[in-house]
Amino acid sequence: MDTKRILAELRANRDKIEAVISAIEGLNSTARKRAGRASRVAATRKKRGRMSASARRKLSRLLKQRWAQGKMKPRAKAA
């Protein structure tokens, strides 16, 4: 028996198994995601800011003002 050859094969198998284990762990991990453009875009879309109460009031006031000036037209009713 060639023990050096057997050990080399076992080490190669161990490396393959460790690579598969780390890949599977990476799928379940939320700490690190792929750095591709699509994942960055998806991450920025998920992070929507919430509008504060004062900003909502200000926007409401401005929209009411636009309606009063006649700059906004009502939508046509669907038939």
C-alpha positions as CSV (number, residue, x, y, z in Angstrom):
1,M,0.0,0.0,0.0
2,D,1.2,3.4,-0.9
3,T,0.3,5.5,2.1
4,K,1.4,8.8,0.6
5,R,-1.0,8.3,-2.3
6,I,-3.8,7.5,0.0
7,L,-3.1,10.5,2.2
8,A,-3.0,12.7,-0.9
9,E,-6.4,11.4,-2.0
10,L,-7.9,11.9,1.4
11,R,-6.6,15.4,1.6
12,A,-8.1,16.2,-1.8
13,N,-11.4,14.8,-0.8
14,R,-11.2,16.8,2.5
15,D,-10.6,20.0,0.5
16,K,-13.6,19.3,-1.7
17,I,-15.8,18.6,1.3
18,E,-14.7,21.8,3.1
19,A,-15.4,23.8,0.0
20,V,-18.9,22.4,-0.3
21,I,-19.6,23.0,3.4
22,S,-18.4,26.6,3.2
23,A,-20.6,27.1,0.1
24,I,-23.7,25.7,1.9
25,E,-22.9,27.9,4.9
26,G,-22.6,30.9,2.7
27,L,-26.1,30.3,1.3
28,N,-27.5,30.5,4.8
29,S,-25.3,33.4,5.9
30,T,-26.8,36.9,5.9
31,A,-23.5,38.6,7.0
32,R,-22.0,38.7,3.5
33,K,-23.8,38.8,0.2
34,R,-22.5,38.9,-3.3
35,A,-21.1,42.2,-4.3
36,G,-22.7,42.2,-7.8
37,R,-24.6,45.2,-9.2
38,A,-28.0,43.4,-9.0
39,S,-27.6,42.6,-5.3
40,R,-26.6,46.3,-4.5
41,V,-29.6,47.5,-6.4
42,A,-31.9,45.1,-4.6
43,A,-30.4,46.1,-1.3
44,T,-31.0,49.8,-1.9
45,R,-34.6,49.2,-3.0
46,K,-35.3,47.3,0.2
47,K,-34.1,50.2,2.4
48,R,-36.9,52.7,2.0
49,G,-36.9,55.6,4.3
50,R,-40.0,56.4,6.3
51,M,-41.6,59.9,6.0
52,S,-41.7,61.8,9.2
53,A,-45.0,63.3,10.4
54,S,-43.8,66.8,9.7
55,A,-42.8,65.9,6.2
56,R,-46.2,64.3,5.6
57,R,-47.9,67.5,6.8
58,K,-45.7,69.6,4.6
59,L,-46.4,67.4,1.5
60,S,-50.1,67.4,2.2
61,R,-50.1,71.2,2.5
62,L,-48.2,71.6,-0.8
63,L,-50.4,69.2,-2.7
64,K,-53.6,70.9,-1.4
65,Q,-52.1,74.2,-2.6
66,R,-51.4,72.7,-6.1
67,W,-55.0,71.4,-6.3
68,A,-56.3,74.9,-5.3
69,Q,-54.2,76.6,-8.0
70,G,-55.6,74.2,-10.6
71,K,-52.2,72.8,-11.6
72,M,-53.3,69.2,-10.9
73,K,-56.1,67.8,-13.1
74,P,-58.5,65.2,-11.7
75,R,-58.2,61.7,-13.3
76,A,-60.8,60.7,-15.9
77,K,-63.2,58.1,-14.7
78,A,-62.9,54.7,-16.2
79,A,-65.9,53.6,-18.3
